[in-house]
Amino acid sequence: MKPEVLVELLEHAADQLGIRVTYEALQPVPGKSPGGLCKVKGEYRILLDKRATAEERVGTLATAIGQFEIAKPGTIDELELPQKVRDVLRTYEPSKKTSRAVA
């Protein structure tokens, strides 16, 4: 599946979870993902660098959705997602022991 299609499917999954996805010009930090999950005024958001490649967007979206799953367990299971999207989410799944979920 093309990365651009995966981005759309992951954005749709985030929308179903009530997570707003926004694209902004983020300051690049070497060795860090171009964006991530945060909570602003009680609303979950995934911030993505608008200059990020489709592959970077897939990684950032999948990681952020995985972090949301840690904060709210079982939410992803309720979504209707293609198997390929579930596989991508598992690939980027953060470790429950080492991740700090956004609360």
Secondary structure as UniProt FT lines:
FT   HELIX           3..16
FT   TURN            17..18
FT   STRAND          20..24
FT   TURN            30..31
FT   STRAND          35..40
FT   TURN            41..42
FT   STRAND          43..49
FT   TURN            50..51
FT   HELIX           54..71
FT   TURN            73..75
FT   HELIX           76..78
FT   HELIX           83..91
FT   TURN            96..98
//
